[in-house]
Amino acid sequence: MKIHSLFLAACAASLVAGCASGPPPAAEFPAGARTPSASEVTTTLRGKSFTLPSPRGALRTDYASEGNRVVLYMAGTSDTGSWRAEDGRVCYEWSKFPAGCNDLRLVGEDLYAKRTNGEVVKVERR
């Protein structure tokens, strides 16, 4: 099963988020969202850590300050891999989890990712 990002493996654990109580998840990026260039994706992610919510707790992704190494922490486990930036998305190759990509959008400084289930979530910088 392919999963998309932060994000990727993070999204895998979050697919059931739609089953949680509360308002329905967003299916579209917020108004005014714009597609970042590959260069902007790289600048936004490189050397930074992010979290996003999931039914199993917050997921954390740490991007190396040099190169394309990434570490994902979720539900008491972790995985390492590599990432690459493309226009409007980030793609991952993991050691344990399946490879895949996430669409990304920016609204000002805020980063949003689309999960494989179509849910749009805000990605928080740590």
Residue, then its C-alpha position, 0 to 999 in steps of 0.5 A: m500500500k502506498i502512503h504519502s508523507l510526513f508525512l508518508a509513514a506519518c500519513a499511514a498512521s493518520l488514515v483513520a483520522g477521518c474516523a475520529s469524532g469532531p468536524p469532518p476533515a478538510a478535503e481541500f487546501p485552504a483558500g489562498a494556498r499556493t503550490p511551492s516550487a521544489s526549491e521552496v519545498t527544500t527550504t521549508l523542510r531542510g534542517k527542520s522538524f515538524t509534527l502533525p496530528s494522528p489518532r495514535g498521537a503526534l507524528r514527528t519528522d526531522y529533516a537533516s540540515e544537509g543532504n536528504r536524510v529524514v527520520l520519522y517518529m510515530a506511535g513508539t517506532s521510528d524509520t529513516g529514509s531519504w526525501r526529495a522535493e518536487d514542485g508542490r510535493v515531497c517524496y520519500e523512500w523509507s527503510k521500513f515503510p512504503a515509498g510515496c509522495n505528499d502534495l504540499r501547499l503554503v498559505g503564508e508561512d503555514l505548510y499543509a499536506k494532503r494525506t492519501n485519504g484526501e484529508v488536508v492537514k496543517v503541518e506544524r513546525r516544532 
